[in-house]
Every structure is written in C-alpha cells, then in structure tokens.
Amino acid sequence: LPPSAEDDELTLPRASINKIIKELVPTVRVANESRELILNCCSEFIHLISSEANEVCNMRNKKTINAEHVLEALERLGFHDYKQEAEAVLHDCKEVAAKRRRQSTRLENLGIPEEELLRQQQELFAKAREEQAREEQQQWMSMQAAAMVQRPPLADGSVASKPSEDDED
C-alpha cells in the first residue's frame, strides 16, 4: 500500500536519516530498502518512546511532556543503556540554551541605555554620509581637473567646448 499523507507527517526527514547513516557508516553503501527500513524503525522507536512518555506525563497529572518524562519512558521500556546518553545530550542542550540566553542579554549588560546606543548609531551613520559626500566631491573635482587638462582655457579664460556634430558642416 502506498503511504498516505498522514504517514508522511509521522516520519523523520529522509535527509536526516541519510546523514545519520553516512556519519555512522561512511564507507558502506546502504541500499534504499535498508534506508527505508531504518527510517521506519526510527519512526516506530520515537512513537514508542513518546507514547510511553505521554503515559508518564498523564500519571503525574501534567499537561506537557518534559525531558524527565522521556527519560522515565526509556527506563520503563527497558532502554536503560540509552537513558545515560540521553541525559548527557539533555545536559548539553541545556548548556547551549543557557549560553544563548547569556549572549542575548549582552546588549542589556553593556550598561548603555538603548536610546544612547541608537543616538551613537545615528551619529556614526551621519559621519559615514559626510565622508562619502567628501569622497564624491573629491572624485568630481579630480574629473573636472582632468577635463581641464584635456581642454585648455581660451584667451578670454573660458574653456573651449568640444565641437558638436552640427558644427562640422
């Protein structure tokens, strides 16, 4: 039977499974049938763990499954070996999340009010615009000087213009 759209929503992305396979056995070619079987096994494992974690959550009269519920589900299902590794991954994830929170509060920890930072930014923008205008003015003056060298001034001090096509008659 072809998989339904509902079944597709309950599987892991094939690219993720392919990446995991390539990382675990980089020198081995894995047939598509085997990849499909691995995908189905992973999906079934996740379904099994999440169902058990949901039961643990319900037993504790909680509305949200949390990490402790998943860890207990691993234990209850006999996956004791996975529990320790899952705890290590959970610890790493918590550290990464804490680091992100610390980085996001750096701006607040500068001790400079946001209004002052905005004023300083606007000042820097204004200075950059002035510098750009000066550079453009210098470029324009250089171009004018180069044009003067190519067309020397007439006796009355004016600059000779290039003859137009109409003047050639």
C-alpha positions as a Python dict, from the first residue, in 0.01 Angstrom:
ca = {
    (1, 'L'): (0, 0, 0),
    (2, 'P'): (133, 349, -78),
    (3, 'P'): (196, 563, 228),
    (4, 'S'): (-73, 819, 296),
    (5, 'A'): (-9, 1188, 355),
    (6, 'E'): (-76, 1126, 724),
    (7, 'D'): (201, 864, 738),
    (8, 'D'): (447, 1106, 578),
    (9, 'E'): (387, 1354, 857),
    (10, 'L'): (483, 1092, 1116),
    (11, 'T'): (824, 1007, 972),
    (12, 'L'): (1162, 1166, 1008),
    (13, 'P'): (1305, 1360, 716),
    (14, 'R'): (1486, 1125, 479),
    (15, 'A'): (1777, 1368, 455),
    (16, 'S'): (1828, 1341, 832),
    (17, 'I'): (1829, 962, 821),
    (18, 'N'): (2071, 965, 525),
    (19, 'K'): (2302, 1199, 714),
    (20, 'I'): (2298, 976, 1023),
    (21, 'I'): (2371, 668, 812),
    (22, 'K'): (2659, 845, 634),
    (23, 'E'): (2807, 957, 969),
    (24, 'L'): (2780, 610, 1125),
    (25, 'V'): (2899, 403, 828),
    (26, 'P'): (3072, 639, 583),
    (27, 'T'): (3245, 367, 381),
    (28, 'V'): (2942, 139, 340),
    (29, 'R'): (2683, 171, 66),
    (30, 'V'): (2333, 130, 212),
    (31, 'A'): (2055, 16, -20),
    (32, 'N'): (1739, 224, -48),
    (33, 'E'): (1532, -60, 101),
    (34, 'S'): (1761, -61, 403),
    (35, 'R'): (1736, 316, 437),
    (36, 'E'): (1357, 286, 428),
    (37, 'L'): (1367, 14, 696),
    (38, 'I'): (1593, 227, 916),
    (39, 'L'): (1357, 523, 868),
    (40, 'N'): (1058, 311, 970),
    (41, 'C'): (1241, 169, 1273),
    (42, 'C'): (1342, 518, 1388),
    (43, 'S'): (988, 645, 1346),
    (44, 'E'): (848, 347, 1539),
    (45, 'F'): (1105, 397, 1818),
    (46, 'I'): (1011, 763, 1851),
    (47, 'H'): (641, 674, 1853),
    (48, 'L'): (700, 410, 2123),
    (49, 'I'): (901, 647, 2345),
    (50, 'S'): (662, 938, 2301),
    (51, 'S'): (358, 720, 2380),
    (52, 'E'): (523, 594, 2698),
    (53, 'A'): (635, 947, 2791),
    (54, 'N'): (276, 1060, 2741),
    (55, 'E'): (159, 790, 2984),
    (56, 'V'): (418, 904, 3240),
    (57, 'C'): (304, 1263, 3190),
    (58, 'N'): (-61, 1165, 3243),
    (59, 'M'): (28, 965, 3557),
    (60, 'R'): (189, 1280, 3701),
    (61, 'N'): (-121, 1485, 3605),
    (62, 'K'): (88, 1708, 3380),
    (63, 'K'): (-21, 1857, 3051),
    (64, 'T'): (320, 1886, 2885),
    (65, 'I'): (568, 1606, 2826),
    (66, 'N'): (908, 1714, 2957),
    (67, 'A'): (1255, 1561, 2943),
    (68, 'E'): (1211, 1375, 3272),
    (69, 'H'): (903, 1201, 3131),
    (70, 'V'): (1102, 1087, 2827),
    (71, 'L'): (1389, 964, 3045),
    (72, 'E'): (1147, 767, 3262),
    (73, 'A'): (985, 624, 2948),
    (74, 'L'): (1325, 498, 2833),
    (75, 'E'): (1372, 333, 3173),
    (76, 'R'): (1024, 177, 3177),
    (77, 'L'): (1065, 37, 2826),
    (78, 'G'): (1395, -128, 2914),
    (79, 'F'): (1624, 113, 2730),
    (80, 'H'): (1846, 168, 3034),
    (81, 'D'): (2154, 196, 2813),
    (82, 'Y'): (2002, 488, 2623),
    (83, 'K'): (1900, 678, 2935),
    (84, 'Q'): (2252, 781, 3035),
    (85, 'E'): (2337, 904, 2685),
    (86, 'A'): (2003, 1088, 2664),
    (87, 'E'): (2080, 1258, 2997),
    (88, 'A'): (2418, 1369, 2861),
    (89, 'V'): (2254, 1512, 2547),
    (90, 'L'): (1993, 1687, 2762),
    (91, 'H'): (2271, 1841, 2972),
    (92, 'D'): (2449, 1963, 2657),
    (93, 'C'): (2126, 2112, 2521),
    (94, 'K'): (2064, 2297, 2848),
    (95, 'E'): (2418, 2439, 2837),
    (96, 'V'): (2372, 2560, 2478),
    (97, 'A'): (2038, 2720, 2568),
    (98, 'A'): (2192, 2893, 2870),
    (99, 'K'): (2480, 3021, 2655),
    (100, 'R'): (2232, 3162, 2402),
    (101, 'R'): (2041, 3337, 2681),
    (102, 'R'): (2364, 3489, 2813),
    (103, 'Q'): (2459, 3610, 2465),
    (104, 'S'): (2117, 3764, 2408),
    (105, 'T'): (2147, 3963, 2731),
    (106, 'R'): (2487, 4108, 2637),
    (107, 'L'): (2321, 4420, 2500),
    (108, 'E'): (2138, 4478, 2827),
    (109, 'N'): (2460, 4421, 3023),
    (110, 'L'): (2651, 4694, 2836),
    (111, 'G'): (2519, 4950, 3081),
    (112, 'I'): (2433, 5190, 2799),
    (113, 'P'): (2066, 5273, 2752),
    (114, 'E'): (1917, 5170, 2418),
    (115, 'E'): (1838, 5535, 2337),
    (116, 'E'): (2207, 5625, 2377),
    (117, 'L'): (2313, 5333, 2157),
    (118, 'L'): (2064, 5447, 1893),
    (119, 'R'): (2197, 5805, 1913),
    (120, 'Q'): (2555, 5678, 1872),
    (121, 'Q'): (2450, 5468, 1575),
    (122, 'Q'): (2279, 5767, 1408),
    (123, 'E'): (2593, 5975, 1470),
    (124, 'L'): (2809, 5710, 1303),
    (125, 'F'): (2570, 5698, 1006),
    (126, 'A'): (2589, 6079, 972),
    (127, 'K'): (2971, 6071, 980),
    (128, 'A'): (2973, 5797, 716),
    (129, 'R'): (2740, 6001, 492),
    (130, 'E'): (2966, 6309, 531),
    (131, 'E'): (3275, 6105, 445),
    (132, 'Q'): (3101, 5958, 141),
    (133, 'A'): (2999, 6307, 25),
    (134, 'R'): (3359, 6432, 66),
    (135, 'E'): (3492, 6140, -138),
    (136, 'E'): (3236, 6201, -412),
    (137, 'Q'): (3325, 6573, -415),
    (138, 'Q'): (3696, 6488, -447),
    (139, 'Q'): (3623, 6245, -730),
    (140, 'W'): (3417, 6509, -910),
    (141, 'M'): (3693, 6770, -868),
    (142, 'S'): (3953, 6522, -999),
    (143, 'M'): (3737, 6453, -1302),
    (144, 'Q'): (3694, 6827, -1363),
    (145, 'A'): (4070, 6883, -1335),
    (146, 'A'): (4134, 6601, -1581),
    (147, 'A'): (3882, 6753, -1822),
    (148, 'M'): (4055, 7093, -1794),
    (149, 'V'): (4388, 6935, -1888),
    (150, 'Q'): (4228, 6784, -2197),
    (151, 'R'): (4060, 7117, -2296),
    (152, 'P'): (4290, 7411, -2216),
    (153, 'P'): (4128, 7752, -2144),
    (154, 'L'): (4086, 8007, -2427),
    (155, 'A'): (4250, 8351, -2423),
    (156, 'D'): (3941, 8502, -2255),
    (157, 'G'): (3962, 8238, -1972),
    (158, 'S'): (3668, 8030, -2089),
    (159, 'V'): (3706, 7664, -2177),
    (160, 'A'): (3668, 7552, -2534),
    (161, 'S'): (3384, 7311, -2575),
    (162, 'K'): (3403, 7006, -2793),
    (163, 'P'): (3270, 7072, -3137),
    (164, 'S'): (2929, 6915, -3181),
    (165, 'E'): (2829, 6718, -3489),
    (166, 'D'): (2619, 7016, -3603),
    (167, 'D'): (2930, 7243, -3610),
    (168, 'E'): (3110, 7027, -3865),
    (169, 'D'): (2902, 7150, -4164),
}
